[in-house]
Amino acid sequence: MAHVLIAGAGIGGLTAGLALAQSGHQVDILERTKVLSEVGAGLQLSPNAMHVMATLGLKSTLMDVGFQPENAVVLDYQTGEPRFELPLRDRMQAKYGAPYLNLHRADLQQTLLETALAAGAQVHLGVEAANFDQNTNEVRVADYQGDLLIGADGIRSSIAAQMFGPQDPRFTGQIAWRGTVAADAVPHGTIKPNATVWVGDGLHIVTYLLRGMSQISFVAVEERYDWRAEDWEQQGDVAQFRARFAQAAEPLQTLFSAVENVHLWGLFDRPARPSWVDGRVALLGDAAHPMLPFMAQGAAMAIEDAWVLADAISRFDGPDALKRYQNARHTRATRVQDMSRANADLYHRPNSVLNRAKMKIAQLLPSVAHARLASVYGVKVTRETGL
Ligand SMILES: Cc1cc2nc3c(=O)[nH]c(=O)nc-3n(C[C@H](O)[C@H](O)[C@H](O)COP(=O)(O)OP(=O)(O)OC[C@H]3O[C@@H](n4cnc5c(N)ncnc54)[C@H](O)[C@@H]3O)c2cc1C
């Protein structure tokens, strides 16, 4: 059994810690923040991620706190005119054997944390994991020593910077406003029980229900270039938010009038890294391959990574396990990164001739849309890790 150090207790780090602890490994998760808390926002987990959650024994807990959207719907941001609709809830379960689930981020984090602790993983808060040191037998970081180190420390990973040199992520010119609203703060039915994308020129908004149907999550992405890299996350101004989206269709106006708090993120990207591994150290999740949110796959890819890496460590020795993990995951993660980037154009230029045609074809031939999604949602790493 290995002793594994993990830098970062985000979704990727906690999932890896849980999977490793359940397989009998010794796990120390080092998290820089003193209090583990997630932003008040939602997260969509597609069937490929839910297979991992089910195998880790978390499906029923997550189903209890989540919500399954009925359809994936695309509407015009200003008029509400329908552009595209695809059955989601029944289709996902029938086709992939796992649900498509909307969750509050804090619920997912808390479930992972409690289960990882119960499985024997140790979580150390307020520990900055940087400046690791490795030799042929061990790796050290902060005051900890282990056989392997996993850098699950997000898009601004210190572990990756030490492995491959500092490389600032690139600002995409897009920012995301995120938050939740109590469902009873707006008239019943204002936001339908779907995963809805409202598309407009230079912006899009995603709405869906959470925690049964008691909360509504929104993510509003706009193109804005007056943004400084240091401000990649901040409290947003609600009045500014409402003013920015004042042209939105009526249901959104009603929703936004009930918003009390909103958070702002700059969306950053970086080219695919050729390697995620250096000796006894490997990266996963956003540290390895930051994912723009236009396919809702960043956390899903971190979860898939975590499962495959834990399986590799259980079946192969030290650095060999890490290399096998990288070989199994690199092509898929890079492809989903590319697909996510490409969706930005579809959402933010919905009136271009090409994008109108794409939406029409997808609506007339749902099999085309399903085939594209199947390449992402249809992968079950718990059955075939590719190691
Ligand atoms: C607007 C938006 C919407 C999104 N929606 C979805 C969605 O619907 N579905 C989906 O699958 N994905 C979504 N994503 C992507 C998803 O949130 C990320 O891809 C995912 O959280 C990455 O997880 P991670 O564990 O790799 O990194 P993170 O969540 O960034 O976690 C990294 C952790 O490491 C800690 N850390 C950092 N440095 C150190 C250090 N030196 N020492 C110790 N600890 C450290 C941090 O404090 C943090 O806890 C969205 C992203 C955005 C921006």
PDBQT file of the ligand as one rigid body, heavy atoms in Angstrom, charges set to zero:
ROOT
HETATM    1  C1  LIG A 401     -18.550  29.346 -13.714  1.00  0.00    +0.000 C 
HETATM    2  C2  LIG A 401     -18.121  27.910 -13.629  1.00  0.00    +0.000 A 
HETATM    3  C3  LIG A 401     -19.090  26.891 -13.719  1.00  0.00    +0.000 A 
HETATM    4  C4  LIG A 401     -18.699  25.544 -13.682  1.00  0.00    +0.000 A 
HETATM    5  N1  LIG A 401     -19.652  24.560 -13.786  1.00  0.00    +0.000 NA
HETATM    6  C5  LIG A 401     -19.264  23.259 -13.800  1.00  0.00    +0.000 A 
HETATM    7  C6  LIG A 401     -20.238  22.212 -13.929  1.00  0.00    +0.000 A 
HETATM    8  O1  LIG A 401     -21.454  22.469 -13.985  1.00  0.00    +0.000 OA
HETATM    9  N2  LIG A 401     -19.812  20.916 -13.969  1.00  0.00    +0.000 N 
HETATM   10  C7  LIG A 401     -18.474  20.587 -13.896  1.00  0.00    +0.000 A 
HETATM   11  O2  LIG A 401     -18.127  19.386 -13.962  1.00  0.00    +0.000 OA
HETATM   12  N3  LIG A 401     -17.529  21.564 -13.756  1.00  0.00    +0.000 NA
HETATM   13  C8  LIG A 401     -17.893  22.877 -13.703  1.00  0.00    +0.000 A 
HETATM   14  N4  LIG A 401     -16.945  23.856 -13.547  1.00  0.00    +0.000 N 
HETATM   15  C9  LIG A 401     -15.525  23.475 -13.421  1.00  0.00    +0.000 C 
HETATM   16  C10 LIG A 401     -15.178  22.995 -12.009  1.00  0.00    +0.000 C 
HETATM   17  O3  LIG A 401     -15.623  23.908 -11.031  1.00  0.00    +0.000 OA
HETATM   18  C11 LIG A 401     -13.660  22.816 -11.872  1.00  0.00    +0.000 C 
HETATM   19  O4  LIG A 401     -13.151  22.205 -13.031  1.00  0.00    +0.000 OA
HETATM   20  C12 LIG A 401     -13.374  21.934 -10.669  1.00  0.00    +0.000 C 
HETATM   21  O5  LIG A 401     -13.808  22.556  -9.482  1.00  0.00    +0.000 OA
HETATM   22  C13 LIG A 401     -11.863  21.636 -10.564  1.00  0.00    +0.000 C 
HETATM   23  O6  LIG A 401     -11.631  20.898  -9.384  1.00  0.00    +0.000 OA
HETATM   24  P1  LIG A 401     -10.163  20.744  -8.828  1.00  0.00    +0.000 P 
HETATM   25  O7  LIG A 401     -10.299  19.896  -7.602  1.00  0.00    +0.000 OA
HETATM   26  O8  LIG A 401      -9.248  20.289  -9.906  1.00  0.00    +0.000 OA
HETATM   27  O9  LIG A 401      -9.664  22.211  -8.461  1.00  0.00    +0.000 OA
HETATM   28  P2  LIG A 401     -10.251  23.280  -7.445  1.00  0.00    +0.000 P 
HETATM   29  O10 LIG A 401     -11.699  23.116  -7.272  1.00  0.00    +0.000 OA
HETATM   30  O11 LIG A 401      -9.726  24.596  -7.900  1.00  0.00    +0.000 OA
HETATM   31  O12 LIG A 401      -9.561  22.904  -6.044  1.00  0.00    +0.000 OA
HETATM   32  C14 LIG A 401      -8.221  23.183  -5.774  1.00  0.00    +0.000 C 
HETATM   33  C15 LIG A 401      -8.017  23.183  -4.248  1.00  0.00    +0.000 C 
HETATM   34  O13 LIG A 401      -6.628  23.285  -3.974  1.00  0.00    +0.000 OA
HETATM   35  C16 LIG A 401      -6.420  24.256  -2.961  1.00  0.00    +0.000 C 
HETATM   36  N5  LIG A 401      -5.046  24.763  -3.143  1.00  0.00    +0.000 N 
HETATM   37  C17 LIG A 401      -4.577  25.575  -4.128  1.00  0.00    +0.000 A 
HETATM   38  N6  LIG A 401      -3.251  25.762  -3.985  1.00  0.00    +0.000 NA
HETATM   39  C18 LIG A 401      -2.871  25.035  -2.898  1.00  0.00    +0.000 A 
HETATM   40  C19 LIG A 401      -1.627  24.826  -2.248  1.00  0.00    +0.000 A 
HETATM   41  N7  LIG A 401      -0.488  25.377  -2.697  1.00  0.00    +0.000 N 
HETATM   42  N8  LIG A 401      -1.587  24.028  -1.141  1.00  0.00    +0.000 NA
HETATM   43  C20 LIG A 401      -2.718  23.448  -0.660  1.00  0.00    +0.000 A 
HETATM   44  N9  LIG A 401      -3.926  23.630  -1.240  1.00  0.00    +0.000 NA
HETATM   45  C21 LIG A 401      -4.008  24.401  -2.341  1.00  0.00    +0.000 A 
HETATM   46  C22 LIG A 401      -7.513  25.277  -3.188  1.00  0.00    +0.000 C 
HETATM   47  O14 LIG A 401      -7.759  26.039  -2.020  1.00  0.00    +0.000 OA
HETATM   48  C23 LIG A 401      -8.690  24.364  -3.562  1.00  0.00    +0.000 C 
HETATM   49  O15 LIG A 401      -9.365  23.903  -2.417  1.00  0.00    +0.000 OA
HETATM   50  C24 LIG A 401     -17.310  25.205 -13.554  1.00  0.00    +0.000 A 
HETATM   51  C25 LIG A 401     -16.357  26.223 -13.428  1.00  0.00    +0.000 A 
HETATM   52  C26 LIG A 401     -16.762  27.561 -13.451  1.00  0.00    +0.000 A 
HETATM   53  C27 LIG A 401     -15.698  28.630 -13.317  1.00  0.00    +0.000 C 
ENDROOT
TORSDOF 0
